[in-house]
Amino acid sequence: MIVINNPTVIFTDRRKVKLTDFPIPAPGPGEMLVKTERTQISIGTELAVLMRDDETTGKHWEDYGKFPFSAGYTNVGIVTDVGEDVDSTWIDKRVASYGFHSMYNIVKPSGVYTIPEGIDADDALFFVLSEVAMNGLHRSKFMWGDSAVVYGAGVIGQLTAQYLSLAGAFPVFVADVSDFRLSRLPKRANIIPVNTKEQNINEVILKNNHGRKADIVFELTGNASLIPEQAKLLRQTGKLIILSSPKGSTMFDFHDLCNQPSLKIIGVHNSSHPAHSEEDNQWTTTRDAEMFFSLLESGSVEVSNLITHRIPYLNAVETYDMLMEDRTCALAVHLLW
């Protein structure tokens, strides 16, 4: 009989995934042991590491994605043990953490969020990508009534569109080449899906925005070659928010596309959250996670319809093979532990 202790998803090399078993770790001082219930695959970041090529080779990816690579950073599970100096009342609590795709993870109490009762584990898994989307809105200095374009309808694009809609953007244009992804958008009066293969997005914006260009564009495709065209959708002094991790290089005319129209180009990464609440920015990752769970509890945000795959962890290798072959019909992919 084969005994499985702590199966863990490991990227052993480019395009190579292995489910490796390790001993169950013991929590040390100040640590807790979490038994995983669900993890969410990051189709963007994880596949960028796994499929790394000349376009994604650079200092960041070389430093972050060294092989062998322990994959995953979105985990929901139950605390089963605590180390010295950790309150035993943590045991049996369901928590969200940045843990790996692994049956067991060692975490610190300061690095987890207690999930409110009544929130489904699958829904709770969206907390990390919600932090990313919310940080995009914070750093954009979005104002009520701004017109916005969300370019890319993956999970972060879907969440960004919903948060813009809730915050009073009007209208919110969501651009993608996939009718499947666009069909997962909530049916709200201020959210307008645009299939850029079939529609001229500039014409759609002008028609539905009183003849005006957009105030803000959020880049969420990861395709650097699209950025020049995205800049052209903006009004004078508009803002281009780079919320994806664009791969490759592109030709960008900084005079015609930035200097002359006086655009602002703002980069956003989850790491740009403030470490502590500041006078002009209280929105730490903790505050954003709290907000996400509050929105879930109130029914103000829809995430369950973004889950396209729920797959047993034993099929993790085949799942990554499937995503590397074709990810066009995948949004949120969850591994069940």
Buried (B, 14 or more C-beta within 10 A) or exposed (E): EEEEEBBBBBBEEEBEBEBBEBEEBEBEEEBBBBBBBBBBBBBBBBBBBBBBEEBBEEEEBEEEBEEEBBBBBBBBBBBBBBBEEBEEEBBEBBBBBBBBBBBBBBBEBEBBBEBEEEBEBBBBBBBBBBBBBBBBBBBBEBEEEBBBBBBBBBBBBBBBBBBBBBBEBBBBBBBBBBEEBBEBBEEBEBBBBBBBEEEEBEEBBBEBBEEEBBBBBBBBBBBBEBBBBBBEBBBEEBBBBBBBBBBEEEEEEEEEBBEEBEBBBBEBBBEEBBEEEEEEBEBBBBBBBBBBBEBBEEEEBBBEEBBBBEBEBEBBBEBBEBBEEEBEEBBBBBBBB
